[in-house]
Amino acid sequence: MDRRTFIYNAALGTLHLGWSSQAAASGQQGASSPQAPSALGSLKIAVHAPEFIPSPLAMPGLFPGRVIDVSHPQPIRDRRIDQTAVRTMLTQGMAALTGDKKPADAWARFVSPADIVAIKVNPSSAPATVTSIALLREVIAALNGAGVPNRNMIVYDRNSNQLEVNGYHTQVPAGVRVVGLDQRWSVKGSSDVNRSGYDPEVYCEMDCFGERETRSYLASIVTREATKIINLPVLKEHNASGVTGCLKNLAYGSFNNVARTHVDPKTYTDPVIPVMCSVGPLRSKSVLHIMDGIRAVYHGGPFGWNPEFVWEAKTLLIGTDPVAIDRVELEIVEQKRREVGAPSLFDRNPANLGRSSDIERTAQKNPFYREPNHIRTASELGLGTWELAKIDRRKIVVS
């Protein structure tokens, strides 16, 4: 079927991305967010993508609405994340998610030895609040335990320089590839040995602010090579989207040309983030989300350069439903902002607008009206559960 068949027209509120319409979890507003109309009528987006019929593993996955919130009293020792603590958190968290006693059985629900597994990290905000090397190593070890060899794993993000600054290339086991999508890369054993980082045939086309280039292309790792994606976002506020969660880490880390969606004070992160996550290859292959909340950011995200806005949340959020995880993340960040007297992420007071440089100095200012309701919009598109009352948040403490 022609890749140009599938058109999403947000102005009309229709979605045709190559799968039969599922019952969308049309979320009602939660207690912490004001009533607001859906963003699906705010921007016209043409999605050009192949037909994908989602398996039971596709978002929202095997356990819709379930979020495992696993914490450890001391996951940081001598200012370093303790890999042993992370191992305990991940092992017991996966057991709580799946009900399997053996870690290999839990991971085997999502991957097989023949899979090519792409691991989406979040490397922005070095060094404090990025996907930790400790978590990445434990995920790789768990995949090994399920039979996936190192040669079948790709750690990726949009920005190669951020991957390099964080040392991912030198800190993963031999054989695991680390790929920045903004650089050309070679695929050993492929006839197409010098493939571009982005697929020219899979893209979202939209005109947000009259920009010259109106297309955002999806990573060729996602469209052509990976059979499964493990998503490792970081728990943090984002000055345009409200939070950088599972959804944003996937969408804006897998598509290019995305910064154009926000020009202060306006942002189209809602609906662009959820629409991008709905594109067939990304939705179908993203089977597991593990949010690194050991260190977290409540203001100044995604970079979190001011250490005053970073705190030790000491948690991992694990699940297959990215909407539910992001909804829990949103509540955690909102609670922290209330504790420090910062405005809500839903704030619309123009007096609280400021320059981009202001967010490094004070939690009272932000250059954008944030759009945390992109999470609710994702629920409207069937990607998961928005309503807090329907989310099965299981808190466990390990040591």
DRENDO-1510 file (C-alpha; in Angstrom, 1 decimal, always signed):
<recs>
REC; n; res; u; v; w
REC; 1; MET; +0.0; +0.0; +0.0 .
REC; 2; ASP; +1.3; +3.5; -0.9 .
REC; 3; ARG; +3.0; +5.2; +2.0 .
REC; 4; ARG; +1.2; +8.4; +1.2 .
REC; 5; THR; -2.3; +6.9; +1.8 .
REC; 6; PHE; -2.6; +7.8; +5.5 .
REC; 7; ILE; -3.6; +11.4; +6.3 .
REC; 8; TYR; -4.2; +12.8; +9.7 .
REC; 9; ASN; -6.2; +16.0; +9.5 .
REC; 10; ALA; -6.3; +17.5; +13.0 .
REC; 11; ALA; -8.6; +20.2; +11.9 .
REC; 12; LEU; -11.2; +17.6; +11.1 .
REC; 13; GLY; -10.3; +15.5; +14.1 .
REC; 14; THR; -9.8; +12.3; +12.0 .
REC; 15; LEU; -7.1; +9.7; +12.3 .
REC; 16; HIS; -6.2; +7.2; +9.6 .
REC; 17; LEU; -2.8; +5.7; +10.2 .
REC; 18; GLY; -3.1; +2.2; +8.9 .
REC; 19; TRP; -4.9; +0.4; +11.7 .
REC; 20; SER; -8.6; -0.1; +12.5 .
REC; 21; SER; -10.0; +2.4; +14.9 .
REC; 22; GLN; -9.6; +1.3; +18.5 .
REC; 23; ALA; -11.7; +2.4; +21.4 .
REC; 24; ALA; -9.9; +5.6; +22.3 .
REC; 25; ALA; -9.5; +6.1; +26.1 .
REC; 26; SER; -11.2; +9.5; +25.7 .
REC; 27; GLY; -9.9; +11.0; +29.0 .
REC; 28; GLN; -11.8; +13.3; +31.1 .
REC; 29; GLN; -9.8; +16.0; +32.9 .
REC; 30; GLY; -8.1; +15.1; +36.1 .
REC; 31; ALA; -8.4; +17.1; +39.3 .
REC; 32; SER; -5.1; +18.9; +38.8 .
REC; 33; SER; -5.9; +20.2; +35.3 .
REC; 34; PRO; -8.4; +22.8; +34.2 .
REC; 35; GLN; -11.1; +22.0; +31.7 .
REC; 36; ALA; -9.8; +22.6; +28.2 .
REC; 37; PRO; -11.0; +21.6; +24.7 .
REC; 38; SER; -9.1; +18.9; +22.7 .
REC; 39; ALA; -6.1; +20.1; +20.8 .
REC; 40; LEU; -7.0; +17.9; +17.8 .
REC; 41; GLY; -8.6; +20.8; +16.0 .
REC; 42; SER; -5.7; +23.2; +16.5 .
REC; 43; LEU; -3.3; +22.2; +13.7 .
REC; 44; LYS; -3.5; +20.4; +10.3 .
REC; 45; ILE; -1.0; +17.5; +10.2 .
REC; 46; ALA; -0.5; +15.2; +7.2 .
REC; 47; VAL; +1.1; +11.9; +8.2 .
REC; 48; HIS; +2.8; +9.9; +5.5 .
REC; 49; ALA; +3.5; +6.4; +6.8 .
REC; 50; PRO; +3.1; +2.7; +5.9 .
REC; 51; GLU; +0.2; +0.6; +7.0 .
REC; 52; PHE; +0.8; -1.0; +10.4 .
REC; 53; ILE; -1.6; -3.3; +12.1 .
REC; 54; PRO; -0.7; -3.1; +15.8 .
REC; 55; SER; +0.0; -6.3; +17.8 .
REC; 56; PRO; -1.2; -6.6; +21.4 .
REC; 57; LEU; +2.3; -5.2; +22.3 .
REC; 58; ALA; +1.6; -1.8; +20.6 .
REC; 59; MET; +0.9; +1.2; +22.8 .
REC; 60; PRO; -0.9; +1.0; +25.2 .
REC; 61; GLY; +0.5; -2.5; +25.3 .
REC; 62; LEU; +0.0; -5.6; +27.4 .
REC; 63; PHE; -0.9; -3.7; +30.6 .
REC; 64; PRO; -2.9; -0.6; +29.8 .
REC; 65; GLY; -3.4; +1.7; +32.7 .
REC; 66; ARG; -0.9; -0.1; +35.0 .
REC; 67; VAL; +2.1; +1.9; +36.3 .
REC; 68; ILE; +4.7; +0.4; +38.7 .
REC; 69; ASP; +6.1; +3.2; +40.9 .
REC; 70; VAL; +9.2; +1.5; +42.4 .
REC; 71; SER; +11.4; +3.4; +44.8 .
REC; 72; HIS; +14.6; +2.8; +46.7 .
REC; 73; PRO; +15.7; +4.7; +49.9 .
REC; 74; GLN; +19.3; +5.1; +48.7 .
REC; 75; PRO; +19.8; +4.7; +44.9 .
REC; 76; ILE; +22.5; +7.4; +45.0 .
REC; 77; ARG; +25.7; +6.9; +46.9 .
REC; 78; ASP; +28.6; +9.3; +46.8 .
REC; 79; ARG; +26.7; +11.4; +44.2 .
REC; 80; ARG; +26.7; +8.4; +41.9 .
REC; 81; ILE; +23.7; +6.3; +40.9 .
REC; 82; ASP; +24.1; +2.8; +42.5 .
REC; 83; GLN; +23.8; +0.2; +39.8 .
REC; 84; THR; +23.0; -2.5; +42.4 .
REC; 85; ALA; +20.1; -0.5; +43.6 .
REC; 86; VAL; +18.9; +0.1; +40.1 .
REC; 87; ARG; +19.1; -3.6; +39.4 .
REC; 88; THR; +16.9; -4.4; +42.4 .
REC; 89; MET; +14.4; -1.7; +41.4 .
REC; 90; LEU; +14.2; -2.9; +37.8 .
REC; 91; THR; +13.9; -6.6; +38.7 .
REC; 92; GLN; +11.2; -6.1; +41.3 .
REC; 93; GLY; +9.4; -3.5; +39.2 .
REC; 94; MET; +9.2; -5.8; +36.2 .
REC; 95; ALA; +8.0; -8.6; +38.4 .
REC; 96; ALA; +5.3; -6.3; +39.7 .
REC; 97; LEU; +4.3; -5.3; +36.2 .
REC; 98; THR; +4.1; -8.8; +34.7 .
REC; 99; GLY; +3.5; -11.1; +37.6 .
REC; 100; ASP; +6.5; -13.2; +36.5 .
REC; 101; LYS; +8.9; -14.4; +39.2 .
REC; 102; LYS; +11.9; -14.9; +36.8 .
REC; 103; PRO; +13.3; -11.8; +35.2 .
REC; 104; ALA; +13.8; -13.6; +31.9 .
REC; 105; ASP; +10.2; -14.6; +31.8 .
REC; 106; ALA; +9.1; -11.0; +32.4 .
REC; 107; TRP; +11.3; -9.6; +29.6 .
REC; 108; ALA; +10.3; -12.5; +27.3 .
REC; 109; ARG; +6.8; -11.1; +27.2 .
REC; 110; PHE; +8.2; -8.1; +25.2 .
REC; 111; VAL; +11.2; -9.4; +23.2 .
REC; 112; SER; +12.6; -12.5; +21.6 .
REC; 113; PRO; +16.2; -13.5; +20.7 .
REC; 114; ALA; +15.5; -12.6; +17.1 .
REC; 115; ASP; +14.4; -9.1; +17.8 .
REC; 116; ILE; +16.4; -6.0; +16.9 .
REC; 117; VAL; +15.8; -3.8; +19.9 .
REC; 118; ALA; +16.2; -0.1; +19.8 .
REC; 119; ILE; +16.7; +1.6; +23.2 .
REC; 120; LYS; +15.5; +5.2; +23.2 .
REC; 121; VAL; +17.5; +7.1; +25.8 .
REC; 122; ASN; +17.2; +10.8; +26.9 .
REC; 123; PRO; +20.7; +12.4; +26.9 .
REC; 124; SER; +19.7; +16.0; +27.3 .
REC; 125; SER; +20.5; +17.6; +30.7 .
REC; 126; ALA; +24.0; +16.3; +31.2 .
REC; 127; PRO; +25.2; +15.2; +33.6 .
REC; 128; ALA; +22.6; +15.1; +36.3 .
REC; 129; THR; +19.3; +14.2; +34.7 .
REC; 130; VAL; +19.8; +12.0; +31.7 .
REC; 131; THR; +18.9; +8.3; +31.2 .
REC; 132; SER; +21.5; +6.9; +33.6 .
REC; 133; ILE; +24.2; +4.6; +32.5 .
REC; 134; ALA; +23.3; +2.3; +35.4 .
REC; 135; LEU; +19.7; +1.9; +34.1 .
REC; 136; LEU; +20.9; +1.5; +30.5 .
REC; 137; ARG; +23.3; -1.2; +31.5 .
REC; 138; GLU; +20.7; -3.1; +33.5 .
REC; 139; VAL; +18.2; -3.0; +30.6 .
REC; 140; ILE; +20.9; -4.4; +28.3 .
REC; 141; ALA; +21.7; -7.1; +30.8 .
REC; 142; ALA; +18.0; -8.0; +31.1 .
REC; 143; LEU; +17.6; -8.2; +27.3 .
REC; 144; ASN; +20.6; -10.5; +27.3 .
REC; 145; GLY; +18.8; -12.6; +29.9 .
REC; 146; ALA; +15.9; -12.9; +27.5 .
REC; 147; GLY; +18.3; -14.1; +24.8 .
REC; 148; VAL; +18.8; -10.8; +22.8 .
REC; 149; PRO; +22.5; -10.6; +21.8 .
REC; 150; ASN; +24.4; -7.3; +22.0 .
REC; 151; ARG; +24.7; -7.1; +18.2 .
REC; 152; ASN; +20.8; -6.8; +18.1 .
REC; 153; MET; +20.7; -3.7; +20.3 .
REC; 154; ILE; +20.8; +0.0; +19.2 .
REC; 155; VAL; +20.9; +2.8; +21.7 .
REC; 156; TYR; +19.7; +5.9; +19.9 .
REC; 157; ASP; +18.7; +9.6; +20.2 .
REC; 158; ARG; +18.3; +12.5; +17.8 .
REC; 159; ASN; +21.5; +14.3; +19.0 .
REC; 160; SER; +24.8; +12.6; +18.6 .
REC; 161; ASN; +26.7; +15.2; +20.5 .
REC; 162; GLN; +24.6; +14.7; +23.6 .
REC; 163; LEU; +25.1; +10.9; +23.4 .
REC; 164; GLU; +28.9; +11.5; +23.2 .
REC; 165; VAL; +29.0; +14.0; +26.0 .
REC; 166; ASN; +27.3; +11.5; +28.3 .
REC; 167; GLY; +29.7; +8.7; +27.3 .
REC; 168; TYR; +27.1; +6.2; +26.1 .
REC; 169; HIS; +29.5; +5.0; +23.4 .
REC; 170; THR; +32.1; +4.0; +26.0 .
REC; 171; GLN; +29.8; +2.7; +28.8 .
REC; 172; VAL; +27.8; +0.1; +27.0 .
REC; 173; PRO; +28.9; -3.5; +26.4 .
REC; 174; ALA; +30.8; -4.4; +23.2 .
REC; 175; GLY; +28.6; -5.0; +20.3 .
REC; 176; VAL; +25.8; -2.6; +21.3 .
REC; 177; ARG; +25.6; +0.2; +18.8 .
REC; 178; VAL; +25.1; +3.8; +19.9 .
REC; 179; VAL; +23.5; +6.0; +17.1 .
REC; 180; GLY; +22.9; +9.7; +16.8 .
REC; 181; LEU; +20.2; +10.3; +14.2 .
REC; 182; ASP; +21.7; +13.6; +13.0 .
REC; 183; GLN; +24.7; +11.8; +11.6 .
REC; 184; ARG; +24.9; +9.3; +8.8 .
REC; 185; TRP; +25.6; +5.7; +9.9 .
REC; 186; SER; +26.4; +2.4; +8.4 .
REC; 187; VAL; +24.4; -0.8; +8.8 .
REC; 188; LYS; +26.7; -3.8; +8.7 .
REC; 189; GLY; +25.3; -6.6; +6.6 .
REC; 190; SER; +22.8; -4.4; +4.8 .
REC; 191; SER; +23.0; -3.7; +1.1 .
REC; 192; ASP; +22.2; -0.1; +1.9 .
REC; 193; VAL; +25.5; +0.5; +3.8 .
REC; 194; ASN; +25.3; +4.3; +4.1 .
REC; 195; ARG; +21.8; +4.9; +5.1 .
REC; 196; SER; +20.6; +8.3; +6.3 .
REC; 197; GLY; +19.4; +8.6; +9.9 .
REC; 198; TYR; +15.9; +9.5; +8.7 .
REC; 199; ASP; +13.4; +7.7; +6.4 .
REC; 200; PRO; +12.5; +10.1; +3.5 .
REC; 201; GLU; +9.2; +8.2; +3.0 .
REC; 202; VAL; +7.8; +8.5; +6.6 .
REC; 203; TYR; +7.1; +12.0; +7.9 .
REC; 204; CYS; +4.6; +14.4; +9.4 .
REC; 205; GLU; +3.9; +17.5; +7.4 .
REC; 206; MET; +2.6; +20.6; +9.2 .
REC; 207; ASP; +3.0; +24.4; +9.0 .
REC; 208; CYS; +3.2; +25.6; +12.6 .
REC; 209; PHE; +4.5; +29.2; +12.3 .
REC; 210; GLY; +5.1; +29.7; +8.6 .
REC; 211; GLU; +8.5; +27.9; +8.7 .
REC; 212; ARG; +10.3; +27.1; +5.4 .
REC; 213; GLU; +10.7; +23.3; +6.0 .
REC; 214; THR; +7.3; +21.8; +7.0 .
REC; 215; ARG; +8.3; +18.1; +7.2 .
REC; 216; SER; +9.5; +16.1; +10.2 .
REC; 217; TYR; +11.0; +12.7; +9.2 .
REC; 218; LEU; +10.9; +9.5; +11.4 .
REC; 219; ALA; +14.2; +7.7; +12.2 .
REC; 220; SER; +15.1; +5.0; +9.8 .
REC; 221; ILE; +16.1; +2.9; +12.8 .
REC; 222; VAL; +12.4; +2.9; +13.8 .
REC; 223; THR; +10.9; +2.3; +10.3 .
REC; 224; ARG; +13.5; -0.1; +8.7 .
REC; 225; GLU; +15.5; -1.9; +11.3 .
REC; 226; ALA; +14.2; -2.1; +14.9 .
REC; 227; THR; +11.5; -4.7; +15.6 .
REC; 228; LYS; +11.0; -3.5; +19.2 .
REC; 229; ILE; +11.6; -0.3; +21.1 .
REC; 230; ILE; +12.4; +0.0; +24.8 .
REC; 231; ASN; +11.8; +3.6; +25.9 .
REC; 232; LEU; +13.9; +5.1; +28.7 .
REC; 233; PRO; +12.7; +8.7; +29.4 .
REC; 234; VAL; +13.6; +10.9; +32.4 .
REC; 235; LEU; +11.2; +12.4; +34.9 .
REC; 236; LYS; +11.4; +16.1; +34.3 .
REC; 237; GLU; +9.5; +19.3; +33.5 .
REC; 238; HIS; +9.6; +20.7; +30.0 .
REC; 239; ASN; +9.2; +24.4; +29.3 .
REC; 240; ALA; +7.0; +23.8; +26.2 .
REC; 241; SER; +5.2; +20.5; +26.6 .
REC; 242; GLY; +4.9; +20.6; +30.4 .
REC; 243; VAL; +6.8; +17.4; +31.0 .
REC; 244; THR; +9.4; +15.4; +29.1 .
REC; 245; GLY; +7.9; +11.9; +29.5 .
REC; 246; CYS; +7.4; +8.7; +27.6 .
REC; 247; LEU; +5.5; +10.4; +24.8 .
REC; 248; LYS; +7.8; +13.3; +24.2 .
REC; 249; ASN; +11.0; +11.2; +24.5 .
REC; 250; LEU; +9.7; +8.9; +21.7 .
REC; 251; ALA; +8.2; +11.6; +19.4 .
REC; 252; TYR; +10.7; +14.4; +19.6 .
REC; 253; GLY; +13.7; +12.0; +19.9 .
REC; 254; SER; +12.7; +9.9; +16.9 .
REC; 255; PHE; +11.5; +12.6; +14.5 .
REC; 256; ASN; +13.7; +15.5; +13.2 .
REC; 257; ASN; +12.8; +19.2; +12.8 .
REC; 258; VAL; +10.7; +19.4; +15.9 .
REC; 259; ALA; +11.9; +22.5; +17.7 .
REC; 260; ARG; +9.8; +24.5; +15.2 .
REC; 261; THR; +6.6; +23.4; +17.0 .
REC; 262; HIS; +7.2; +26.0; +19.8 .
REC; 263; VAL; +7.8; +29.7; +19.4 .
REC; 264; ASP; +7.3; +31.6; +22.6 .
REC; 265; PRO; +4.8; +31.9; +24.0 .
REC; 266; LYS; +2.9; +29.5; +21.8 .
REC; 267; THR; +3.6; +25.8; +21.5 .
REC; 268; TYR; +2.0; +23.1; +19.3 .
REC; 269; THR; +3.6; +20.3; +21.3 .
REC; 270; ASP; -0.1; +19.4; +21.8 .
REC; 271; PRO; -1.2; +17.9; +19.4 .
REC; 272; VAL; +2.1; +17.2; +17.6 .
REC; 273; ILE; +3.6; +14.9; +20.3 .
REC; 274; PRO; +0.6; +12.5; +20.4 .
REC; 275; VAL; +0.1; +12.5; +16.7 .
REC; 276; MET; +3.8; +11.6; +16.1 .
REC; 277; CYS; +3.5; +8.8; +18.7 .
REC; 278; SER; +0.4; +7.5; +16.7 .
REC; 279; VAL; +2.5; +6.9; +13.5 .
REC; 280; GLY; +2.4; +3.2; +12.8 .
REC; 281; PRO; +6.0; +2.1; +13.1 .
REC; 282; LEU; +6.6; +4.1; +16.4 .
REC; 283; ARG; +3.3; +3.0; +18.0 .
REC; 284; SER; +3.6; -0.6; +17.0 .
REC; 285; LYS; +7.2; -1.2; +18.1 .
REC; 286; SER; +7.3; +0.7; +21.4 .
REC; 287; VAL; +6.5; -2.1; +23.8 .
REC; 288; LEU; +7.9; -1.1; +27.2 .
REC; 289; HIS; +8.6; +2.2; +29.0 .
REC; 290; ILE; +10.9; +2.6; +32.0 .
REC; 291; MET; +11.1; +6.2; +33.3 .
REC; 292; ASP; +14.3; +7.1; +35.1 .
REC; 293; GLY; +13.1; +9.2; +38.1 .
REC; 294; ILE; +16.1; +8.7; +40.3 .
REC; 295; ARG; +17.0; +12.3; +39.8 .
REC; 296; ALA; +14.2; +14.6; +38.5 .
REC; 297; VAL; +13.7; +18.2; +37.3 .
REC; 298; TYR; +10.7; +20.3; +38.4 .
REC; 299; HIS; +11.7; +23.5; +36.5 .
REC; 300; GLY; +14.1; +24.6; +33.7 .
REC; 301; GLY; +13.6; +21.4; +31.7 .
REC; 302; PRO; +14.5; +19.7; +29.5 .
REC; 303; PHE; +18.1; +20.7; +30.4 .
REC; 304; GLY; +17.8; +21.3; +34.1 .
REC; 305; TRP; +21.1; +23.3; +34.2 .
REC; 306; ASN; +20.2; +25.0; +37.5 .
REC; 307; PRO; +20.8; +22.3; +40.3 .
REC; 308; GLU; +18.3; +24.1; +42.5 .
REC; 309; PHE; +15.5; +22.7; +40.2 .
REC; 310; VAL; +16.8; +19.1; +40.5 .
REC; 311; TRP; +15.7; +16.8; +43.2 .
REC; 312; GLU; +16.1; +13.1; +44.1 .
REC; 313; ALA; +12.8; +11.4; +43.4 .
REC; 314; LYS; +14.4; +8.0; +43.8 .
REC; 315; THR; +11.9; +6.2; +41.6 .
REC; 316; LEU; +11.4; +4.2; +38.4 .
REC; 317; LEU; +8.0; +4.3; +36.7 .
REC; 318; ILE; +7.5; +1.1; +34.6 .
REC; 319; GLY; +4.7; +0.1; +32.3 .
REC; 320; THR; +3.5; -0.5; +28.8 .
REC; 321; ASP; +1.1; +2.5; +28.8 .
REC; 322; PRO; +3.0; +5.7; +28.0 .
REC; 323; VAL; +0.0; +7.9; +28.7 .
REC; 324; ALA; -0.6; +6.5; +32.2 .
REC; 325; ILE; +3.1; +6.8; +33.1 .
REC; 326; ASP; +3.2; +10.4; +31.9 .
REC; 327; ARG; +0.0; +11.2; +33.8 .
REC; 328; VAL; +1.7; +9.9; +37.0 .
REC; 329; GLU; +4.8; +11.9; +36.1 .
REC; 330; LEU; +2.7; +15.0; +35.7 .
REC; 331; GLU; +1.2; +14.6; +39.2 .
REC; 332; ILE; +4.7; +14.1; +40.7 .
REC; 333; VAL; +6.1; +17.3; +39.0 .
REC; 334; GLU; +3.0; +19.3; +39.9 .
REC; 335; GLN; +3.2; +18.2; +43.5 .
REC; 336; LYS; +6.9; +19.2; +43.7 .
REC; 337; ARG; +6.1; +22.6; +42.2 .
REC; 338; ARG; +3.3; +23.1; +44.8 .
REC; 339; GLU; +5.8; +22.3; +47.5 .
REC; 340; VAL; +8.2; +25.0; +46.3 .
REC; 341; GLY; +5.6; +27.6; +45.5 .
REC; 342; ALA; +6.0; +27.5; +41.7 .
REC; 343; PRO; +3.1; +28.0; +39.3 .
REC; 344; SER; +1.2; +25.0; +38.0 .
REC; 345; LEU; +2.3; +23.5; +34.6 .
REC; 346; PHE; -1.2; +24.5; +33.4 .
REC; 347; ASP; -0.7; +28.2; +34.3 .
REC; 348; ARG; -2.0; +30.7; +31.8 .
REC; 349; ASN; -1.1; +33.9; +33.6 .
REC; 350; PRO; +0.8; +36.2; +31.2 .
REC; 351; ALA; +2.5; +37.9; +34.2 .
REC; 352; ASN; +4.4; +34.6; +34.6 .
REC; 353; LEU; +5.9; +34.7; +31.1 .
REC; 354; GLY; +9.5; +35.5; +30.8 .
REC; 355; ARG; +12.6; +35.1; +28.6 .
REC; 356; SER; +14.3; +31.7; +28.0 .
REC; 357; SER; +17.1; +32.8; +30.2 .
REC; 358; ASP; +14.7; +33.5; +33.1 .
REC; 359; ILE; +14.0; +29.8; +33.6 .
REC; 360; GLU; +17.5; +29.2; +34.8 .
REC; 361; ARG; +17.1; +31.7; +37.6 .
REC; 362; THR; +13.5; +31.4; +38.9 .
REC; 363; ALA; +10.7; +28.9; +38.9 .
REC; 364; GLN; +8.2; +31.7; +38.6 .
REC; 365; LYS; +8.9; +32.4; +34.9 .
REC; 366; ASN; +8.6; +30.4; +31.7 .
REC; 367; PRO; +8.8; +31.5; +28.0 .
REC; 368; PHE; +5.8; +29.4; +26.9 .
REC; 369; TYR; +2.3; +28.6; +28.0 .
REC; 370; ARG; +3.0; +24.9; +28.6 .
REC; 371; GLU; +0.9; +22.1; +27.0 .
REC; 372; PRO; +0.8; +19.2; +29.5 .
REC; 373; ASN; -2.6; +18.2; +28.0 .
REC; 374; HIS; -0.7; +16.6; +25.2 .
REC; 375; ILE; -0.9; +13.6; +27.5 .
REC; 376; ARG; -4.7; +13.7; +27.4 .
REC; 377; THR; -4.7; +14.1; +23.6 .
REC; 378; ALA; -2.6; +11.0; +23.4 .
REC; 379; SER; -5.4; +9.2; +25.3 .
REC; 380; GLU; -7.9; +10.5; +22.9 .
REC; 381; LEU; -5.9; +8.9; +20.1 .
REC; 382; GLY; -6.0; +5.5; +21.9 .
REC; 383; LEU; -2.5; +5.5; +23.2 .
REC; 384; GLY; -3.3; +4.9; +26.8 .
REC; 385; THR; -5.2; +6.0; +30.0 .
REC; 386; TRP; -5.4; +9.6; +31.1 .
REC; 387; GLU; -7.9; +9.5; +34.0 .
REC; 388; LEU; -6.2; +9.1; +37.4 .
REC; 389; ALA; -9.1; +7.1; +38.7 .
REC; 390; LYS; -8.5; +4.5; +36.0 .
REC; 391; ILE; -4.8; +4.2; +36.4 .
REC; 392; ASP; -3.6; +1.3; +38.5 .
REC; 393; ARG; -0.5; +2.9; +40.2 .
REC; 394; ARG; +1.3; +0.3; +42.2 .
REC; 395; LYS; +3.8; +1.8; +44.6 .
REC; 396; ILE; +6.5; -0.5; +45.9 .
REC; 397; VAL; +9.6; +0.2; +48.0 .
REC; 398; VAL; +12.7; -2.0; +47.6 .
REC; 399; SER; +16.0; -2.0; +49.4 .
</recs>
